[in-house]
Amino acid sequence: MTVLVRDLRCDDPADVAAFAHVRHLAVPFILWTPEAIVHRLVHTHPDARSRSLVAEENGEVIGTAQIGLVHDSPEPGQAFLNIYVHPERFRRGAGGLLVRTAEEYLAGEGATKLYSWVLDGPDNLSFAERHGYERRRAAHFLRLDLAGAALPPPRTPPPGVELRTAADFADDPRPMFELDAETVADEPSDVDVEFTDYEAWLADTWRNPLLNRELTTVAVVDGRPAAFSVAYTDGTRYATAMTGTVRAQRGRGLAKLTKTASLHRARAAGYTVAFTGNDADNGPMLAINKWLGYEVCATEVRHVRELG
């Protein structure tokens, strides 16, 4: 059979569902829904030159790729390609064809350094090495049996701290944008990112269909959001997309406070499993998640290739 690569048809529900299905099989610890996949493609900033690709064999989608430029980094020329193939459709040529297609496109858009997350398994790692990608840092996926876990009891906020939700900022989300911008700037990463475009953040992040504002828990100090635990849900599963604290308020236990509260709210709402992710070198957050009962369920390794 011949494998071909094409753009995802975001106006075709069956095509988007097939894309989501492959992603779910390959990385079941990340929330994928057709609505979120289309939203990401449609609302990513135009400067990212973002594309979603599928590898198709005999009418079946067997591989996927999300690619684009890191438009919100102060360093130009950086790009990403994250490729996942159906676990039962390896060695059909889908991965290699997706890589070549992605690299040709990104090079044409001015990319000079390509980053990719690769699942930590011998086949995946050797595939990346054969295509010229070098290993960098690792990140863990973690899982919590929310239905059966003995969660630590909800914590009492320190004096002067109030627990609220992201839904309380629906009329004016800018304080949430400012909190997100400061915390993401300090997140461990190979690529520096700066959130400066409020309207783009509203479209891409605040209106993301996975974002659950009622479960996203915010610690407010002197009327301003100082820490948060961002909750994503897909109808049956819960995931923490980000937990962070502004620099001036660190060391007060606010990250632990917000994440514990969000997990209790999620369990009360009927969610039975929780996922999160951590950089392998992020000791403080890994310690919090271990204290909450999370266990590592998979690992990805960041890879990089320099063009030219």
TORFI-683142 format. One record per residue (C-alpha): x, y, z; residue in three letters. Coordinates in Angstrom, 1 decimal. Layout:
N
ATOM      xx      yy      zz  residuo
ATOM       X       Y       Z      ala
...
This chain:
308
ATOM      xx      yy      zz  residuo
ATOM     0.0     0.0     0.0      met
ATOM     1.1     3.6    -0.7      thr
ATOM     1.3     6.0     2.1      val
ATOM     0.5     9.7     1.3      leu
ATOM     0.7    12.8     3.5      val
ATOM    -1.8    15.6     3.3      arg
ATOM    -3.2    18.4     5.4      asp
ATOM    -5.9    17.6     7.9      leu
ATOM    -9.3    18.5     6.5      arg
ATOM   -10.6    20.5     9.5      cys
ATOM   -14.0    20.9     7.9      asp
ATOM   -14.4    17.1     7.7      asp
ATOM   -15.6    15.7    11.0      pro
ATOM   -14.6    12.2    10.1      ala
ATOM   -11.1    13.3     9.2      asp
ATOM   -10.7    15.2    12.5      val
ATOM   -12.0    12.3    14.5      ala
ATOM    -9.5    10.0    12.8      ala
ATOM    -6.7    12.4    13.7      phe
ATOM    -7.9    12.5    17.3      ala
ATOM    -8.2     8.7    17.4      his
ATOM    -4.6     8.2    16.3      val
ATOM    -3.4    10.7    18.9      arg
ATOM    -5.3     9.1    21.7      his
ATOM    -3.9     5.7    20.9      leu
ATOM    -0.3     7.0    20.7      ala
ATOM    -0.5     9.3    23.7      val
ATOM    -3.5     8.4    25.8      pro
ATOM    -2.3    10.6    28.7      phe
ATOM    -3.0    13.8    26.7      ile
ATOM    -6.5    15.0    26.2      leu
ATOM    -7.5    15.1    22.5      trp
ATOM   -10.9    16.0    21.2      thr
ATOM   -11.9    16.9    17.6      pro
ATOM   -13.1    20.3    18.8      glu
ATOM    -9.8    21.1    20.5      ala
ATOM    -7.8    19.9    17.4      ile
ATOM    -9.8    22.2    15.1      val
ATOM    -9.6    25.1    17.6      his
ATOM    -5.8    24.8    17.8      arg
ATOM    -5.4    24.8    14.1      leu
ATOM    -7.8    27.6    13.4      val
ATOM    -6.8    29.9    16.3      his
ATOM    -3.1    29.5    16.5      thr
ATOM    -1.4    32.9    15.7      his
ATOM    -0.9    33.3    11.9      pro
ATOM     2.8    33.9    12.4      asp
ATOM     3.2    30.3    13.6      ala
ATOM     2.4    29.1    10.1      arg
ATOM     0.8    26.1    11.8      ser
ATOM    -0.3    23.0     9.9      arg
ATOM    -1.7    19.7    11.0      ser
ATOM    -0.8    16.8     8.7      leu
ATOM    -2.1    13.2     8.4      val
ATOM    -0.4    10.1     6.9      ala
ATOM    -3.0     8.0     5.1      glu
ATOM    -2.8     4.5     3.8      glu
ATOM    -5.6     3.0     1.8      asn
ATOM    -8.0     5.6     3.1      gly
ATOM    -7.0     5.0     6.8      glu
ATOM    -5.3     7.8     8.8      val
ATOM    -2.3     6.0    10.4      ile
ATOM    -0.1     9.0    11.4      gly
ATOM    -0.4    12.6    12.4      thr
ATOM     1.8    15.7    12.7      ala
ATOM     1.4    19.1    14.2      gln
ATOM     4.0    21.6    13.0      ile
ATOM     4.7    25.3    13.1      gly
ATOM     7.1    28.1    14.0      leu
ATOM     7.6    29.2    17.7      val
ATOM     6.2    32.6    16.9      his
ATOM     6.1    33.8    20.5      asp
ATOM     9.8    33.2    21.1      ser
ATOM    12.3    36.1    21.1      pro
ATOM    14.7    33.9    19.1      glu
ATOM    13.7    33.6    15.5      pro
ATOM    14.0    30.4    13.4      gly
ATOM    12.8    28.0    16.0      gln
ATOM    10.0    25.5    15.0      ala
ATOM     8.3    22.3    16.3      phe
ATOM     7.1    19.1    14.8      leu
ATOM     5.3    16.5    16.9      asn
ATOM     4.6    13.3    15.1      ile
ATOM     2.7    10.3    16.3      tyr
ATOM     1.9     7.1    14.4      val
ATOM    -0.8     4.6    15.2      his
ATOM     0.9     2.0    17.5      pro
ATOM    -0.3    -0.9    15.2      glu
ATOM     0.8     0.8    12.0      arg
ATOM     4.6     1.2    12.6      phe
ATOM     7.1     0.5     9.8      arg
ATOM     4.7     1.5     7.0      arg
ATOM     6.8     4.6     6.1      gly
ATOM     4.3     7.1     7.7      ala
ATOM     6.6     8.6    10.2      gly
ATOM     9.5     9.1     7.8      gly
ATOM     7.2    10.7     5.2      leu
ATOM     5.7    13.0     7.8      leu
ATOM     9.1    14.1     9.0      val
ATOM    10.3    14.9     5.4      arg
ATOM     7.1    16.8     4.6      thr
ATOM     7.3    18.8     7.9      ala
ATOM    11.0    19.6     7.5      glu
ATOM    10.6    20.8     3.9      glu
ATOM     7.7    23.0     4.9      tyr
ATOM     9.3    24.5     8.0      leu
ATOM    12.7    25.1     6.2      ala
ATOM    10.7    27.0     3.6      gly
ATOM     9.2    29.2     6.3      glu
ATOM    12.6    30.1     7.7      gly
ATOM    13.1    27.5    10.4      ala
ATOM    16.7    26.8    11.4      thr
ATOM    16.2    24.7    14.5      lys
ATOM    13.5    22.0    14.9      leu
ATOM    12.2    20.6    18.2      tyr
ATOM    10.2    17.5    18.6      ser
ATOM     8.9    15.4    21.6      trp
ATOM     9.6    11.7    21.2      val
ATOM     8.1     8.9    23.3      leu
ATOM    10.8     7.3    25.4      asp
ATOM    10.9     3.9    23.8      gly
ATOM    13.7     2.1    21.7      pro
ATOM    11.8     2.3    18.4      asp
ATOM    10.9     5.9    18.8      asn
ATOM    14.3     7.0    20.0      leu
ATOM    16.2     5.2    17.2      ser
ATOM    13.8     6.7    14.6      phe
ATOM    14.6    10.2    15.8      ala
ATOM    18.3     9.5    15.8      glu
ATOM    18.2     8.1    12.3      arg
ATOM    16.6    11.3    11.1      his
ATOM    19.3    13.5    12.6      gly
ATOM    17.6    14.5    15.9      tyr
ATOM    19.7    14.8    19.1      glu
ATOM    18.3    14.0    22.6      arg
ATOM    17.8    16.8    25.1      arg
ATOM    15.8    16.9    28.3      arg
ATOM    13.0    14.5    29.4      ala
ATOM     9.4    15.1    30.6      ala
ATOM     7.1    12.8    32.5      his
ATOM     3.4    12.1    32.1      phe
ATOM     1.8    11.3    35.4      leu
ATOM    -1.5     9.7    36.3      arg
ATOM    -3.7     9.8    39.4      leu
ATOM    -6.6     7.4    40.2      asp
ATOM    -8.9    10.2    41.2      leu
ATOM   -11.7     7.9    42.2      ala
ATOM    -9.7     5.7    44.5      gly
ATOM    -6.9     8.1    45.6      ala
ATOM    -6.6     9.2    49.2      ala
ATOM    -6.2    12.9    48.4      leu
ATOM    -4.7    15.1    51.0      pro
ATOM    -7.5    17.2    52.6      pro
ATOM    -8.1    20.7    51.2      pro
ATOM    -5.6    23.2    52.6      arg
ATOM    -6.6    26.4    54.4      thr
ATOM    -5.4    29.4    52.4      pro
ATOM    -2.7    31.5    54.1      pro
ATOM    -3.8    34.9    55.5      pro
ATOM    -4.6    37.4    52.8      gly
ATOM    -5.1    34.6    50.1      val
ATOM    -8.5    33.8    48.6      glu
ATOM    -9.3    30.8    46.5      leu
ATOM   -11.4    31.5    43.4      arg
ATOM   -11.9    30.0    39.9      thr
ATOM   -11.1    31.2    36.4      ala
ATOM   -14.8    31.5    35.8      ala
ATOM   -14.8    34.5    38.2      asp
ATOM   -12.6    36.3    35.7      phe
ATOM   -14.9    35.8    32.7      ala
ATOM   -15.8    39.5    32.4      asp
ATOM   -12.1    40.5    32.4      asp
ATOM    -9.6    37.7    31.8      pro
ATOM    -6.6    40.0    31.5      arg
ATOM    -5.3    39.3    35.0      pro
ATOM    -5.3    35.6    34.1      met
ATOM    -3.3    36.4    31.0      phe
ATOM    -0.8    38.3    33.0      glu
ATOM    -0.5    35.4    35.5      leu
ATOM    -0.1    32.9    32.6      asp
ATOM     2.5    35.1    30.9      ala
ATOM     4.7    35.4    34.0      glu
ATOM     4.6    31.7    35.0      thr
ATOM     5.1    30.3    31.4      val
ATOM     8.2    32.5    31.1      ala
ATOM     9.8    30.6    34.0      asp
ATOM     8.7    27.1    32.9      glu
ATOM    11.6    24.7    32.2      pro
ATOM    12.0    24.6    28.4      ser
ATOM    14.5    24.6    25.5      asp
ATOM    12.7    27.5    23.9      val
ATOM    12.1    30.8    25.6      asp
ATOM     8.5    32.0    25.2      val
ATOM     7.0    35.4    25.8      glu
ATOM     3.2    36.0    25.9      phe
ATOM     2.7    39.5    24.7      thr
ATOM    -0.4    39.3    22.5      asp
ATOM    -3.5    39.4    24.7      tyr
ATOM    -6.0    38.9    21.8      glu
ATOM    -4.1    35.9    20.5      ala
ATOM    -4.1    34.5    24.1      trp
ATOM    -7.8    35.0    24.3      leu
ATOM    -8.4    33.1    21.1      ala
ATOM    -5.9    30.3    21.6      asp
ATOM    -5.9    29.7    25.4      thr
ATOM    -8.9    31.3    27.1      trp
ATOM   -11.4    30.0    24.5      arg
ATOM    -9.8    26.6    24.2      asn
ATOM   -12.7    24.1    24.4      pro
ATOM   -10.7    21.9    26.8      leu
ATOM   -10.4    24.6    29.4      leu
ATOM   -12.6    24.1    32.4      asn
ATOM   -12.9    27.5    34.0      arg
ATOM   -14.9    26.2    37.0      glu
ATOM   -12.2    23.6    37.9      leu
ATOM    -9.3    25.9    37.2      thr
ATOM    -8.4    27.2    40.6      thr
ATOM    -6.8    30.5    41.3      val
ATOM    -5.1    31.9    44.4      ala
ATOM    -5.8    35.7    44.7      val
ATOM    -3.6    38.0    46.7      val
ATOM    -4.6    41.6    47.1      asp
ATOM    -7.2    41.3    44.4      gly
ATOM    -4.8    39.9    41.8      arg
ATOM    -4.3    36.3    40.7      pro
ATOM    -1.0    35.0    42.1      ala
ATOM    -1.1    31.3    41.4      ala
ATOM    -3.3    28.8    39.5      phe
ATOM    -3.8    25.3    38.5      ser
ATOM    -5.3    25.2    35.0      val
ATOM    -7.8    22.4    34.4      ala
ATOM    -8.6    20.7    31.1      tyr
ATOM   -11.5    18.3    30.7      thr
ATOM   -12.8    16.3    27.8      asp
ATOM   -16.1    15.2    29.3      gly
ATOM   -14.8    12.2    31.1      thr
ATOM   -11.1    12.9    32.0      arg
ATOM    -9.4    15.7    33.9      tyr
ATOM    -5.8    17.0    33.3      ala
ATOM    -3.8    19.8    34.7      thr
ATOM    -2.4    21.9    31.9      ala
ATOM    -0.3    24.2    34.0      met
ATOM     0.3    25.0    37.7      thr
ATOM     2.3    28.0    38.6      gly
ATOM     2.9    30.9    40.9      thr
ATOM     4.1    34.5    40.3      val
ATOM     7.7    35.1    41.4      arg
ATOM     6.8    37.4    44.3      ala
ATOM     4.5    34.9    45.9      gln
ATOM     6.6    31.7    45.7      arg
ATOM     7.5    29.8    48.8      gly
ATOM     4.0    30.2    50.3      arg
ATOM     2.6    26.8    49.2      gly
ATOM     0.2    28.4    46.7      leu
ATOM     0.8    25.9    43.9      ala
ATOM     0.0    23.0    46.3      lys
ATOM    -3.0    24.9    47.5      leu
ATOM    -4.6    25.5    44.1      thr
ATOM    -3.8    22.0    42.7      lys
ATOM    -5.2    20.3    45.8      thr
ATOM    -8.4    22.3    45.6      ala
ATOM    -8.8    21.7    41.9      ser
ATOM    -8.4    18.0    42.3      leu
ATOM   -11.1    17.9    45.1      his
ATOM   -13.4    19.9    42.8      arg
ATOM   -12.8    17.5    39.9      ala
ATOM   -13.5    14.4    42.0      arg
ATOM   -16.7    16.0    43.3      ala
ATOM   -17.7    16.7    39.7      ala
ATOM   -17.4    13.0    38.9      gly
ATOM   -14.0    12.8    37.2      tyr
ATOM   -12.2     9.5    38.0      thr
ATOM    -8.8     9.9    36.5      val
ATOM    -6.4    12.9    36.4      ala
ATOM    -3.3    13.4    34.2      phe
ATOM    -0.5    16.0    34.4      thr
ATOM     3.0    16.4    33.0      gly
ATOM     6.3    17.6    34.4      asn
ATOM     9.7    18.4    33.2      asp
ATOM    12.0    15.7    34.6      ala
ATOM    14.2    18.4    36.2      asp
ATOM    11.3    20.3    37.8      asn
ATOM    11.8    18.9    41.3      gly
ATOM     9.4    21.1    43.2      pro
ATOM     6.4    20.3    41.0      met
ATOM     7.3    16.6    40.9      leu
ATOM     7.4    16.6    44.7      ala
ATOM     3.9    18.2    44.9      ile
ATOM     2.5    15.6    42.4      asn
ATOM     4.1    12.7    44.3      lys
ATOM     2.5    14.1    47.5      trp
ATOM    -0.8    14.2    45.8      leu
ATOM    -0.5    10.6    44.7      gly
ATOM     0.4    10.9    41.0      tyr
ATOM     2.6     8.2    39.5      glu
ATOM     4.7     8.4    36.3      val
ATOM     2.9     6.6    33.5      cys
ATOM     5.1     7.5    30.5      ala
ATOM     8.1     9.7    29.5      thr
ATOM     8.9    11.8    26.4      glu
ATOM    12.3    13.1    25.4      val
ATOM    12.8    16.4    23.7      arg
ATOM    14.9    16.2    20.5      his
ATOM    16.4    18.9    18.4      val
ATOM    17.8    19.1    14.8      arg
ATOM    19.6    22.1    13.4      glu
ATOM    19.1    22.8     9.7      leu
ATOM    21.7    24.0     7.3      gly
